[in-house]
Amino acid sequence: MAITAAMVKELREMTGAGMMDAKKALTETDGDQEAAIDWLRTKGLAKAAKKSGRTAAEGLVAVTVEGGKGVAVEVNSETDFVGKNADFQSMVAKIAGAAVNVSDVDALKAADLGGKTVEETVTDAVATIGENMSVRRMASVEGDVVTSYVHNPATDGMGKIGVLVALKGGDEAFGKQVAMHIAAANPQALGEADLDPAIVEKEKNVQIEIARESGKPEQVIEKMIVGRMKKFMSEVTLLGQDFVINPDLTVEAAAKEAGAEIVGYVRMEVGEGIEKKEEDFAAEVAKAAQG
């Protein structure tokens, strides 16, 4: 397929690779951005790219805890201004409260909220506020101790990033520290066993190709891969990461010191994984000026 300047620009922004390297990577992979990122990594021309870091949708994530259960809910809007609207915030808080008693987002949309379903309530809010809105997702955790944390809250219990942590043993103070760590470090899974095997296999293959580029013998490469995959696990799993509060310990070791076992967590960020059409600002202004 034809490789456009826009495709090259996007790949450069995602990987930090040079223009010619980005173009060659796209040419070699027939324009597949994901494959091009891996190609650049095998050549030592790019670090692992955060492909879902471009937050697109606006709105709020709300977290609430009742007893041994915590829930996180994302409600989207078109603009950031709506997230600052008191009526919108009040609605999101009520939706999060209703989420405690249901198991998934479909049940949440059908749940009662003062005589109307959650979905009907959101539809009414769309007519009142004048923006499209939706209840996008929810997630929950359960444990002996459940704590929540909101990074840079817009108001109590809601903001752009919401975190829940479930512990067996331990206390809320430690749970809060772990929640803050999760907000900052954004692990992909609790432990190695919880990682998607496809992600692990893909990373292993990338590391093998990187090692082979060095020209070392296969038996040496095998030993290198063991070390590199161990490092990968320490970067992407919560239990393997260095604890932000005390980097001399892993999160798993810190939990043991606190007499706790981390049994689950949720990290929810507004707009994760949603692509948003980026318009040229100058063109947008010109369009508005033309009436």
Buried (B, 14 or more C-beta within 10 A) or exposed (E): EEBEEEBBEBBBEBBBBEEEBBBBBBBBBEBBBEBBBBBBBBBEBBEBBEEBEBBBBBBBBBBBBEEEBBBBBBBBBBEEEBBEBEEBBEBBBBBBBBBBEBEEBEBBBEBEBEEEBBBBBBBEBBEEBEBEBBBBBBBBBEBBBBBBBBBEBBBEBBBBBBBBBBBBBBBBEBBBBBBBBBBEBBBEBBBBEEBEEEEBEEBBEBBBBBBEEEEEEEEEBEEBBEEBBEEBBBBBBBBBBBBBEEEEBBBBBBBEEBEBBBBBBBBBBBBBEEEEEEEEEEEEEEEEEEE
